[in-house]
């Protein structure tokens, strides 16, 4: 199996997977076809899921491999150029024929849950990430509140901040971990789509051309 990918897109694809499996012995599983790479992984605490896709060009049939994402990110620094040739040969993932990374056994690919969301909004991800990072100084969680517009509310013991992020379709509210949001939003500098519902997971969809990713974050349920 041999495919060509955009180097920056491949790095973003691996970084997204690494958010869930970085440092884990069983790494991440990637399915490669002649025109697409894709992976679905869940973090060790089963708090969030990452579903990544990357366009590629090749000729061979599909193959599924297990990789150490943290190791790939380190060795990827040795490669140059706008494109990257990936080849599976003799139990290794080769980057441009000069960096061979041993394949590993991985856990079975998790099943993607079927969810329906009544709330959706397009948001500026850097703006949301900045609010999240600032809010971590006063609390460990935030609330998304939707009613014609999307409000992010972060309330601590004595402090509170509220910001409007734009228009929203649907009504409801849910609470999520700021630490997890900080991790998932890191590295994304464009517009994303948020979907959620009252006390349901948050889905963040991001389209960066060749690279696309979806994050699914479990809610924190408020106690009565």
Number of C-alpha atoms within 10 A of each C-alpha: 16 19 21 19 21 18 17 15 22 23 16 20 23 23 20 28 27 23 21 25 22 20 13 15 13 16 24 28 26 22 16 24 21 18 17 18 23 20 22 23 28 22 16 11 7 11 16 22 23 24 19 24 22 23 21 23 16 18 11 13 11 13 13 13 17 19 23 24 24 20 15 20 16 9 13 16 9 10 14 10 9 10 15 22 17 20 18 18 13 10 12 17 22 19 20 16 11 9 16 19 17 17 18 16 14 17 12 11 14 12 9 13 8 5 10 11 15 12 22 22 20 18 19 15 22 17 13 18 21 12 20 25 13 14 23 17 11 15 19 16 21 24 19 22 22 25 14 14 16 26 19 20 19 25 16 15 7 7 11 12 14 15 13 14 18 14 16 20 16 18 17 17 18 21 23 22 19 22 15 17 21 17 13 22 20 14 14 17 14 13 16 20 16 22 22 28 23 19 16 21 23 25 22 24 18 21 15 15 9 16 22 19 21 21 24 22 22 19 21 17 12 9 4 3
